[in-house]
């Protein structure tokens, strides 16, 4: 029998390069970094959500044993403000603090306990101010950012205070009537990314005025471009290197310890390590935007959508982060993956003194999917039409138009994913009595199943792939071919657990026709930007860049007769255009690069007397374009589904006057293996014509749709509206 050598090319199942080190505990995460002569950094944070800073006294902290530096805003050597998209966030707070946990001062010491104790000796005099915590009243309150940092960037002009972005999409006749109308108000709580590896990193001075920062991040070059101005350095003097990442999901797009560690390292001329504990991590990164959504759907008696009217309110917290993009995404996908001739969508994000919010898996689309799918179920009930048939009747497809006026020119098999998910066979109900782990309440053994009812829910959703609205998005890759045929690939694409390192190697092996390929460390020092590991963009973009660099390298080697080759190439996706600030209509051919959709069917059991739930089974069909590594795609679907299930049933940051009250995994609950049911995945492979190899990103659609599908199953079991997530037990029993 002949044995075929598997090189691990595009489309093949390839074991993860980091799989064995991670499961055996040998993988080096950012918190494992060490350096000779290393100091430990610690951050003093605000105990108030809103206050004026009257004075900062550091003299007692400076004289404590082992302390090498105590820094405040006065020690920031360059720009005092930074931001992912808008410079509105202080490196260290000055004049006022705007959220609970905002950094105020830094300490570097020989031992982490010395640094912590020194931070306790820093005396900060605060004058507490009334916090703005109600997003619905934010535009009637004192402005938190009088300079209006997000204004003047081509967005709709909204003169009210505390507006991050206001967007209105008018499509067709927004006043068009239907035979039937259903309405609802829906709410989504604050969800945390809840990655297992807290923020951490190591900053090392280079002895020449520059610094190397080793950190768990999602976007190396944008980190550099924010850090360097704050340090008063040129970009080439700041090198950001990717350290081992313990999950990201959007929470590592914004800076955490990067500037602070670099400031301490340059000030002390010693390496400085910073590691957040779990409580600090909860305030050290942004979260998913909480939302309130008012929706009305109008339809004909045979179920055809006539008009969709939606009003969206997002709480952006204290700083802008990526809230402008989330505001746009929420509006763009508010109608769901359905053909709608008429729509009025108003999307507003405001500043408050609540925790800052930004990117989290499915940003914007998750919140509105929960609303539009509840509305479709309401409409199906009102019309006495099967919910799946109603969705098929209205399914958007290639050639159709979105409310933004963009026509779908690529692959978008909405009807196919609906049919494939609906065709998956449901599990048979389990008889009683049964193992306590297999009834709602699980190991708590609070019920034997007598009050348990079963429900089946269905949902479909979609989201854009990549960045939108004219953003100049690109990815660079560099390929070095040695004379002996060895290949080395450089790409700054952040491996955050999603498997892009495997994708890069698979593409290189495919293009070069060899398995003798190595992936160089991810760094800003040797290659141009890869963009962010977010927006389901990285597989598409890295594949394009590595493909083009490999092909150019082969051509160059052929020209020079087989000698060494070193070539860098930049890949860009099709150009996008901004949305008109007054109408929300695309000003060009497209405002989004492409789309991906998913449908999901969920079986849940609910003890309607105790409010306990158990998700029994999940079946999903997802549009993936082309699966570069089918096993990795399935893993992404399962992980994304788990996060959506968490938002549906348990995950919510609790705040009181802007202060987080459950900053630990004891009080902030996330799904465990006992909460996750079997997930059956159908991969719908319909190649995206503009994408390298036809591949689409796959990480976000399962999170977009799973929250809506799980709650739909709970509604089917209980008969209750359940218009807010996460669903609380008392909402199930009607207390």
Secondary structure, DSSP 8 states (H G I E B T S, - for coil): ---------TTS----TTHHHHHHT---BGGG---TT-EEEEEEE-S-SSEEEEEEE-HHHHTSTTEEEEE-GGG--S-SEE-SSSS-EESS--SEE-STT-EEEEEEESSHHHHHHHHHT-EEEEEE------GGGGGGS--S-TT-TTTTSSS----STTEEEEEEEEES-TT---SEEEEEEEEE-------SS-SEEEEEE-SSS-EEEEE--S-HHHHHHHHHHHHT--GGGEEEEE-B-S--TTTTSS-SSHHHHHHHHHHHTS-EEEE--HHHHHHHS-B--EEEEEEEEEE-TTS-EEEEEEEEEEEEETS-TTHHHHHHHHHHTTT-SB--SEEEEEEEEEE-SS--B---TTTTHHHHHHHHHHHHHHHHHHHT--HHHHHHHHB--TT-B-TTS-B--S---HHHHHHHHHHS-------SS--GGGSTTGGG----STTEEEEEEEEEEEEEES--TT---EEEEEEEE-TTS-EEEE-----SSS-HHHHHHHHHHHHHT-S-EEE---BSSSS-----S-TT-HHHHHHHHHHHHHHHHHHHHHHTTS--EEEEEEEE-S----B-TTT--BSSS-SSSEEEEEEEEEEEEEETTTTEEEEEEEEEEEE-SS-SSHHHHHHHHHHHHHHHHHHHHT----EETTEES--STTTS----TTT--EEEEEEE----TTSGGG----TTHHHHHHHHHHHHHHHHHH-----EES--HHHHHT-
